[in-house]
């Protein structure tokens, strides 16, 4: 799902000529999502809200 959403945003940038279609953006955004998924359990334990 994250890959599809990021791809859609990049394609819309290409179609509307706003921003630039760049494979680096796609790779870095996916890397950020992957890191977020890895760190989420740790932060959830630290910042538990009751």
Biopython code that builds the backbone (N, CA, C, O; Angstrom):
import numpy as np
from Bio.PDB.StructureBuilder import StructureBuilder

atoms = [
    (1, "UNK", "N", (0.810, -1.203, 0.000)),
    (1, "UNK", "CA", (0.000, 0.000, 0.000)),
    (1, "UNK", "C", (0.857, 1.273, 0.000)),
    (1, "UNK", "O", (0.586, 2.190, -0.775)),
    (2, "UNK", "N", (1.895, 1.346, 0.862)),
    (2, "UNK", "CA", (2.722, 2.568, 0.820)),
    (2, "UNK", "C", (3.383, 2.779, -0.543)),
    (2, "UNK", "O", (3.495, 3.910, -1.017)),
    (3, "UNK", "N", (3.818, 1.686, -1.166)),
    (3, "UNK", "CA", (4.462, 1.804, -2.478)),
    (3, "UNK", "C", (3.496, 2.385, -3.499)),
    (3, "UNK", "O", (3.874, 3.239, -4.302)),
    (4, "UNK", "N", (2.244, 1.923, -3.471)),
    (4, "UNK", "CA", (1.251, 2.426, -4.420)),
    (4, "UNK", "C", (0.950, 3.905, -4.191)),
    (4, "UNK", "O", (0.817, 4.671, -5.146)),
    (5, "UNK", "N", (0.845, 4.300, -2.934)),
    (5, "UNK", "CA", (0.560, 5.695, -2.623)),
    (5, "UNK", "C", (1.709, 6.602, -3.061)),
    (5, "UNK", "O", (1.479, 7.652, -3.659)),
    (6, "UNK", "N", (2.921, 6.205, -2.768)),
    (6, "UNK", "CA", (4.083, 7.009, -3.167)),
    (6, "UNK", "C", (4.205, 7.065, -4.691)),
    (6, "UNK", "O", (4.522, 8.111, -5.258)),
    (7, "UNK", "N", (3.951, 5.938, -5.343)),
    (7, "UNK", "CA", (4.000, 5.904, -6.808)),
    (7, "UNK", "C", (2.943, 6.817, -7.411)),
    (7, "UNK", "O", (3.203, 7.514, -8.391)),
    (8, "UNK", "N", (1.748, 6.813, -6.823)),
    (8, "UNK", "CA", (0.679, 7.680, -7.306)),
    (8, "UNK", "C", (1.075, 9.146, -7.192)),
    (8, "UNK", "O", (0.837, 9.924, -8.117)),
    (9, "UNK", "N", (1.664, 9.527, -6.088)),
    (9, "UNK", "CA", (2.103, 10.909, -5.898)),
    (9, "UNK", "C", (3.160, 11.280, -6.933)),
    (9, "UNK", "O", (3.106, 12.363, -7.515)),
    (10, "UNK", "N", (4.110, 10.395, -7.162)),
    (10, "UNK", "CA", (5.159, 10.672, -8.149)),
    (10, "UNK", "C", (4.579, 10.778, -9.557)),
    (10, "UNK", "O", (5.001, 11.639, -10.329)),
    (11, "UNK", "N", (3.632, 9.931, -9.898)),
    (11, "UNK", "CA", (3.005, 9.984, -11.226)),
    (11, "UNK", "C", (2.209, 11.275, -11.381)),
    (11, "UNK", "O", (2.243, 11.901, -12.441)),
    (12, "UNK", "N", (1.490, 11.680, -10.325)),
    (12, "UNK", "CA", (0.748, 12.940, -10.381)),
    (12, "UNK", "C", (1.691, 14.129, -10.557)),
    (12, "UNK", "O", (1.358, 15.084, -11.260)),
    (13, "UNK", "N", (2.850, 14.082, -9.933)),
    (13, "UNK", "CA", (3.836, 15.146, -10.128)),
    (13, "UNK", "C", (4.280, 15.197, -11.589)),
    (13, "UNK", "O", (4.483, 16.278, -12.141)),
    (14, "UNK", "N", (4.429, 14.038, -12.207)),
    (14, "UNK", "CA", (4.850, 13.982, -13.609)),
    (14, "UNK", "C", (3.758, 14.519, -14.530)),
    (14, "UNK", "O", (4.040, 15.276, -15.458)),
    (15, "UNK", "N", (2.510, 14.123, -14.270)),
    (15, "UNK", "CA", (1.400, 14.525, -15.125)),
    (15, "UNK", "C", (1.116, 16.024, -15.005)),
    (15, "UNK", "O", (0.883, 16.697, -16.008)),
    (16, "UNK", "N", (1.135, 16.540, -13.775)),
    (16, "UNK", "CA", (0.781, 17.946, -13.555)),
    (16, "UNK", "C", (1.964, 18.903, -13.697)),
    (16, "UNK", "O", (1.790, 20.119, -13.617)),
    (17, "UNK", "N", (3.147, 18.369, -13.904)),
    (17, "UNK", "CA", (4.366, 19.170, -14.022)),
    (17, "UNK", "C", (4.629, 20.007, -12.776)),
    (17, "UNK", "O", (5.196, 21.096, -12.867)),
    (18, "UNK", "N", (4.223, 19.506, -11.620)),
    (18, "UNK", "CA", (4.530, 20.137, -10.329)),
    (18, "UNK", "C", (5.552, 19.237, -9.657)),
    (18, "UNK", "O", (5.305, 18.047, -9.460)),
    (19, "UNK", "N", (6.679, 19.792, -9.311)),
    (19, "UNK", "CA", (7.743, 18.959, -8.760)),
    (19, "UNK", "C", (8.403, 18.184, -9.887)),
    (19, "UNK", "O", (8.288, 18.543, -11.058)),
    (20, "UNK", "N", (9.085, 17.129, -9.521)),
    (20, "UNK", "CA", (9.751, 16.328, -10.538)),
    (20, "UNK", "C", (9.586, 14.851, -10.217)),
    (20, "UNK", "O", (9.552, 14.452, -9.053)),
    (21, "UNK", "N", (9.486, 14.052, -11.261)),
    (21, "UNK", "CA", (9.409, 12.606, -11.118)),
    (21, "UNK", "C", (10.840, 12.110, -10.932)),
    (21, "UNK", "O", (11.656, 12.201, -11.848)),
    (22, "UNK", "N", (11.139, 11.590, -9.754)),
    (22, "UNK", "CA", (12.504, 11.194, -9.447)),
    (22, "UNK", "C", (12.480, 9.858, -8.711)),
    (22, "UNK", "O", (11.775, 9.711, -7.713)),
    (23, "UNK", "N", (13.237, 8.898, -9.193)),
    (23, "UNK", "CA", (13.278, 7.576, -8.571)),
    (23, "UNK", "C", (13.880, 7.657, -7.167)),
    (23, "UNK", "O", (13.557, 6.840, -6.304)),
    (24, "UNK", "N", (14.752, 8.638, -6.939)),
    (24, "UNK", "CA", (15.338, 8.809, -5.605)),
    (24, "UNK", "C", (14.269, 9.121, -4.567)),
    (24, "UNK", "O", (14.336, 8.637, -3.437)),
    (25, "UNK", "N", (13.277, 9.935, -4.948)),
    (25, "UNK", "CA", (12.182, 10.242, -4.026)),
    (25, "UNK", "C", (11.443, 8.967, -3.636)),
    (25, "UNK", "O", (11.131, 8.757, -2.464)),
    (26, "UNK", "N", (11.171, 8.135, -4.605)),
    (26, "UNK", "CA", (10.464, 6.880, -4.351)),
    (26, "UNK", "C", (11.262, 5.987, -3.410)),
    (26, "UNK", "O", (10.713, 5.450, -2.448)),
    (27, "UNK", "N", (12.539, 5.827, -3.678)),
    (27, "UNK", "CA", (13.395, 4.963, -2.861)),
    (27, "UNK", "C", (13.531, 5.507, -1.441)),
    (27, "UNK", "O", (13.414, 4.754, -0.474)),
    (28, "UNK", "N", (13.777, 6.803, -1.313)),
    (28, "UNK", "CA", (13.960, 7.387, 0.021)),
    (28, "UNK", "C", (12.668, 7.371, 0.830)),
    (28, "UNK", "O", (12.702, 7.153, 2.041)),
    (29, "UNK", "N", (11.533, 7.598, 0.178)),
    (29, "UNK", "CA", (10.254, 7.530, 0.890)),
    (29, "UNK", "C", (9.971, 6.113, 1.369)),
    (29, "UNK", "O", (9.511, 5.927, 2.495)),
    (30, "UNK", "N", (10.234, 5.122, 0.544)),
    (30, "UNK", "CA", (10.025, 3.730, 0.956)),
    (30, "UNK", "C", (10.979, 3.347, 2.088)),
    (30, "UNK", "O", (10.598, 2.612, 2.998)),
    (31, "UNK", "N", (12.201, 3.837, 2.035)),
    (31, "UNK", "CA", (13.167, 3.582, 3.099)),
    (31, "UNK", "C", (12.688, 4.200, 4.409)),
    (31, "UNK", "O", (12.818, 3.590, 5.471)),
    (32, "UNK", "N", (12.134, 5.408, 4.335)),
    (32, "UNK", "CA", (11.595, 6.060, 5.520)),
    (32, "UNK", "C", (10.418, 5.306, 6.113)),
    (32, "UNK", "O", (10.303, 5.200, 7.334)),
    (33, "UNK", "N", (9.547, 4.782, 5.268)),
    (33, "UNK", "CA", (8.414, 3.987, 5.750)),
    (33, "UNK", "C", (8.911, 2.709, 6.406)),
    (33, "UNK", "O", (8.396, 2.307, 7.449)),
    (34, "UNK", "N", (9.898, 2.074, 5.809)),
    (34, "UNK", "CA", (10.465, 0.848, 6.375)),
    (34, "UNK", "C", (11.061, 1.117, 7.763)),
    (34, "UNK", "O", (10.837, 0.341, 8.692)),
    (35, "UNK", "N", (11.805, 2.191, 7.904)),
    (35, "UNK", "CA", (12.381, 2.555, 9.204)),
    (35, "UNK", "C", (11.277, 2.855, 10.210)),
    (35, "UNK", "O", (11.370, 2.471, 11.376)),
    (36, "UNK", "N", (10.235, 3.542, 9.756)),
    (36, "UNK", "CA", (9.116, 3.838, 10.637)),
    (36, "UNK", "C", (8.446, 2.574, 11.156)),
    (36, "UNK", "O", (8.102, 2.495, 12.335)),
    (37, "UNK", "N", (8.258, 1.589, 10.291)),
    (37, "UNK", "CA", (7.662, 0.322, 10.713)),
    (37, "UNK", "C", (8.564, -0.407, 11.705)),
    (37, "UNK", "O", (8.071, -1.074, 12.614)),
    (38, "UNK", "N", (9.868, -0.287, 11.539)),
    (38, "UNK", "CA", (10.786, -0.941, 12.467)),
    (38, "UNK", "C", (10.814, -0.249, 13.831)),
    (38, "UNK", "O", (10.915, -0.912, 14.864)),
    (39, "UNK", "N", (10.724, 1.071, 13.832)),
    (39, "UNK", "CA", (10.827, 1.822, 15.075)),
    (39, "UNK", "C", (9.500, 1.972, 15.818)),
    (39, "UNK", "O", (9.499, 2.294, 17.006)),
    (40, "UNK", "N", (8.385, 1.749, 15.152)),
    (40, "UNK", "CA", (7.078, 1.944, 15.773)),
    (40, "UNK", "C", (6.889, 1.139, 17.056)),
    (40, "UNK", "O", (6.428, 1.707, 18.047)),
    (41, "UNK", "N", (7.222, -0.157, 17.092)),
    (41, "UNK", "CA", (7.022, -0.909, 18.348)),
    (41, "UNK", "C", (7.833, -0.343, 19.519)),
    (41, "UNK", "O", (7.344, -0.319, 20.648)),
    (42, "UNK", "N", (9.039, 0.104, 19.268)),
    (42, "UNK", "CA", (9.865, 0.667, 20.340)),
    (42, "UNK", "C", (9.252, 1.953, 20.876)),
    (42, "UNK", "O", (9.177, 2.141, 22.090)),
    (43, "UNK", "N", (8.814, 2.839, 19.991)),
    (43, "UNK", "CA", (8.204, 4.089, 20.430)),
    (43, "UNK", "C", (6.862, 3.846, 21.104)),
    (43, "UNK", "O", (6.476, 4.585, 22.010)),
    (44, "UNK", "N", (6.159, 2.823, 20.668)),
    (44, "UNK", "CA", (4.877, 2.507, 21.276)),
    (44, "UNK", "C", (5.079, 2.085, 22.737)),
    (44, "UNK", "O", (4.285, 2.449, 23.604)),
    (45, "UNK", "N", (6.126, 1.329, 23.004)),
    (45, "UNK", "CA", (6.433, 0.921, 24.380)),
    (45, "UNK", "C", (6.858, 2.110, 25.236)),
    (45, "UNK", "O", (6.459, 2.209, 26.396)),
    (46, "UNK", "N", (7.645, 2.991, 24.690)),
    (46, "UNK", "CA", (8.176, 4.130, 25.434)),
    (46, "UNK", "C", (7.067, 5.132, 25.756)),
    (46, "UNK", "O", (6.989, 5.637, 26.876)),
    (47, "UNK", "N", (6.224, 5.414, 24.788)),
    (47, "UNK", "CA", (5.217, 6.463, 24.929)),
    (47, "UNK", "C", (3.810, 5.898, 25.038)),
    (47, "UNK", "O", (2.908, 6.347, 24.330)),
    (48, "UNK", "N", (3.610, 4.933, 25.902)),
    (48, "UNK", "CA", (2.273, 4.382, 26.072)),
    (48, "UNK", "C", (1.368, 5.422, 26.718)),
    (48, "UNK", "O", (1.731, 6.070, 27.699)),
    (49, "UNK", "N", (0.188, 5.561, 26.143)),
    (49, "UNK", "CA", (-0.802, 6.487, 26.680)),
    (49, "UNK", "C", (-1.902, 5.669, 27.330)),
    (49, "UNK", "O", (-2.431, 4.730, 26.734)),
    (50, "UNK", "N", (-2.236, 6.031, 28.539)),
    (50, "UNK", "CA", (-3.265, 5.284, 29.245)),
    (50, "UNK", "C", (-4.591, 6.011, 29.177)),
    (50, "UNK", "O", (-5.587, 5.531, 29.720)),
]
sb = StructureBuilder()
sb.init_structure("model")
sb.init_model(0)
sb.init_chain("A")
sb.init_seg("    ")
for serial, (resi, resn, name, xyz) in enumerate(atoms, 1):
    if name == "N":
        sb.init_residue(resn, " ", resi, " ")
    sb.init_atom(name, np.array(xyz, "f"), 0.0, 1.0, " ", f" {name:<3s}", serial, name[0])
structure = sb.get_structure()
